[in-house]
Amino acid sequence: MVVLGVDPGSLNTGYGVIRHDSAGFTVLSCGVIRLYPRKSHAERIGQIYRELEELIVAFTPARVALETVFLSRNVQSALKLGQVRGAVIALAMNRELLLREYAPREVKSAITGKGAASKEQVAFMVSRMLGITPVPEPFDVTDALGIALCDLLRGESREVFKSHAGKGKPAGNSWAKFVRASPDMLVR
């Protein structure tokens, strides 16, 4: 399974493409789409769309994982971020990809175990989980990789859980499948 994680921003948009298979997690590509403030906002959105589309063509992800909007005191910033998110959503829909959205606290919790973790803590854990040294910079990159990891960790366990929801008593080893698919949900 290949997932494209996107940390949207109107000046810097982070991305991370991760493959998960029986061998574990592999980073296929990661980086930042750096946008020029002198360009119009529409031109910047077009650049984000085109560069993410190139990644989709190159790595054929099954899903796109996107961070949800957080509350902002600056209305203009929130609107611009919403427009960037809209471009990513439109791209995923145009490419007929499954789109999943995650709140920043959910990503932090999936990666570090704490929803209030700092960006430094997320970056450290992402690099440890993916075996990347040194830690990628800037935080836009590790945030995007974290979003993709969150989807891989939470998304697969959701699918196993959904496949058994509402069917009465699960048959055979379904709980064993669920536990294997969602180790982050185990309480020890």
C-alpha positions as CSV (number, residue, x, y, z in Angstrom):
1,M,0.0,0.0,0.0
2,V,1.3,3.4,-1.0
3,V,0.0,6.6,0.7
4,L,0.7,10.2,-0.2
5,G,0.7,12.4,3.0
6,V,0.2,16.2,2.5
7,D,0.8,19.0,5.0
8,P,-0.9,21.9,3.2
9,G,0.5,25.4,3.4
10,S,0.1,28.5,1.3
11,L,3.8,29.1,1.1
12,N,5.3,25.7,1.9
13,T,3.4,22.4,1.3
14,G,5.1,19.3,2.7
15,Y,4.6,15.9,1.1
16,G,5.7,12.4,1.9
17,V,5.1,9.2,0.0
18,I,5.4,6.0,2.0
19,R,5.0,2.4,1.0
20,H,3.9,-0.2,3.6
21,D,4.3,-3.9,2.9
22,S,5.5,-7.0,4.7
23,A,9.0,-5.6,4.9
24,G,7.8,-2.5,6.8
25,F,7.7,1.2,5.9
26,T,9.7,2.6,3.0
27,V,9.9,6.3,2.2
28,L,9.6,6.6,-1.6
29,S,9.8,10.4,-1.7
30,C,9.5,13.4,0.6
31,G,10.0,17.1,0.4
32,V,8.5,20.6,0.3
33,I,6.8,22.4,-2.5
34,R,8.2,25.9,-1.9
35,L,6.1,28.7,-3.3
36,Y,7.0,32.2,-4.1
37,P,5.2,34.9,-2.2
38,R,5.4,37.2,-5.2
39,K,3.3,34.9,-7.3
40,S,-0.5,35.2,-7.0
41,H,-2.3,32.8,-4.7
42,A,-4.0,31.2,-7.8
43,E,-0.5,30.5,-9.3
44,R,0.7,29.0,-6.1
45,I,-2.3,26.7,-5.9
46,G,-1.7,25.7,-9.5
47,Q,1.9,24.8,-8.7
48,I,0.8,22.7,-5.7
49,Y,-1.7,20.9,-7.8
50,R,0.8,20.2,-10.6
51,E,3.7,19.0,-8.4
52,L,1.4,16.7,-6.3
53,E,0.0,15.4,-9.6
54,E,3.5,14.5,-10.7
55,L,4.0,12.5,-7.5
56,I,0.8,10.7,-8.0
57,V,1.8,9.7,-11.5
58,A,5.3,8.6,-10.4
59,F,4.3,6.6,-7.3
60,T,0.6,5.7,-7.9
61,P,-0.6,5.9,-4.2
62,A,-3.8,4.2,-3.2
63,R,-4.7,7.0,-0.9
64,V,-4.1,10.6,-0.1
65,A,-3.9,11.6,3.6
66,L,-4.4,15.3,4.3
67,E,-4.2,17.3,7.5
68,T,-7.5,19.1,8.5
69,V,-7.7,22.8,9.0
70,F,-6.9,24.0,12.5
71,L,-8.6,27.1,13.9
72,S,-6.8,30.3,13.1
73,R,-7.2,33.8,14.4
74,N,-6.2,35.2,11.0
75,V,-9.1,34.8,8.6
76,Q,-7.1,35.5,5.4
77,S,-4.6,32.7,6.4
78,A,-7.4,30.3,7.1
79,L,-9.1,31.0,3.8
80,K,-5.8,30.6,1.8
81,L,-5.1,27.3,3.6
82,G,-8.7,26.2,2.9
83,Q,-8.1,26.9,-0.8
84,V,-4.9,24.9,-0.8
85,R,-6.7,22.0,0.8
86,G,-9.4,22.3,-1.8
87,A,-6.9,21.9,-4.6
88,V,-5.5,18.8,-2.9
89,I,-9.0,17.4,-2.5
90,A,-9.8,18.2,-6.1
91,L,-6.6,16.5,-7.3
92,A,-7.4,13.3,-5.3
93,M,-11.0,13.2,-6.6
94,N,-9.8,13.9,-10.2
95,R,-7.4,11.0,-9.9
96,E,-10.1,8.8,-8.2
97,L,-8.0,8.3,-5.1
98,L,-9.4,7.6,-1.7
99,L,-8.9,10.7,0.5
100,R,-8.6,10.6,4.3
101,E,-8.3,13.6,6.6
102,Y,-6.7,13.7,10.0
103,A,-6.7,16.4,12.7
104,P,-3.2,17.5,13.8
105,R,-3.8,16.0,17.3
106,E,-4.8,12.7,15.8
107,V,-1.6,12.6,13.8
108,K,0.5,13.5,16.8
109,S,-1.2,10.9,18.9
110,A,-0.7,8.1,16.3
111,I,3.0,9.0,15.9
112,T,4.1,9.9,19.5
113,G,1.2,8.7,21.7
114,K,0.5,12.3,22.8
115,G,-1.9,14.5,21.0
116,A,-0.1,17.6,22.3
117,A,3.3,16.6,21.1
118,S,5.7,19.2,19.8
119,K,6.8,19.3,16.1
120,E,10.3,18.3,17.3
121,Q,8.8,15.2,19.0
122,V,6.9,14.3,15.9
123,A,9.9,14.8,13.7
124,F,12.1,12.6,16.0
125,M,9.5,9.7,16.1
126,V,8.8,9.9,12.3
127,S,12.6,9.6,11.6
128,R,12.8,6.7,14.1
129,M,9.8,4.8,12.7
130,L,11.0,5.2,9.1
131,G,14.7,4.7,9.8
132,I,15.7,8.1,8.3
133,T,18.9,9.8,9.5
134,P,19.3,12.7,9.8
135,V,15.8,13.9,10.7
136,P,14.4,15.6,7.5
137,E,13.9,19.3,7.6
138,P,11.9,21.5,7.7
139,F,8.9,20.3,9.8
140,D,6.7,20.5,6.8
141,V,8.4,17.3,5.6
142,T,8.2,15.3,8.8
143,D,4.6,16.5,9.3
144,A,3.6,15.2,5.9
145,L,5.4,11.9,6.6
146,G,3.6,11.7,9.9
147,I,0.2,12.3,8.2
148,A,1.0,9.4,5.8
149,L,2.2,7.2,8.7
150,C,-1.0,8.0,10.7
151,D,-3.1,6.9,7.7
152,L,-1.2,3.7,7.4
153,L,-1.4,3.0,11.1
154,R,-5.0,4.0,11.7
155,G,-6.4,3.5,8.2
156,E,-5.6,-0.2,7.9
157,S,-6.9,-0.9,11.4
158,R,-10.1,1.0,10.6
159,E,-10.7,-1.1,7.5
160,V,-10.4,-4.3,9.5
161,F,-12.7,-3.0,12.2
162,K,-15.2,-1.8,9.6
163,S,-15.3,-5.1,7.9
164,H,-16.6,-6.7,11.1
165,A,-18.8,-3.9,12.4
166,G,-22.5,-4.7,12.5
167,K,-22.1,-8.3,11.6
168,G,-22.9,-9.7,15.0
169,K,-20.3,-12.1,16.4
170,P,-17.1,-12.0,14.3
171,A,-16.2,-15.3,12.7
172,G,-13.0,-17.2,13.2
173,N,-9.9,-15.2,13.9
174,S,-11.3,-11.7,13.1
175,W,-10.1,-10.3,16.5
176,A,-6.7,-11.7,15.8
177,K,-6.7,-9.9,12.4
178,F,-7.8,-6.7,14.1
179,V,-5.1,-6.9,16.7
180,R,-2.4,-7.5,14.1
181,A,-3.7,-4.7,12.0
182,S,-3.9,-2.2,14.8
183,P,-1.1,-2.6,17.3
184,D,-1.4,1.1,18.2
185,M,-4.8,0.4,19.7
186,L,-3.7,-2.2,22.2
187,V,-3.5,-1.3,25.8
188,R,-0.9,-3.2,27.8
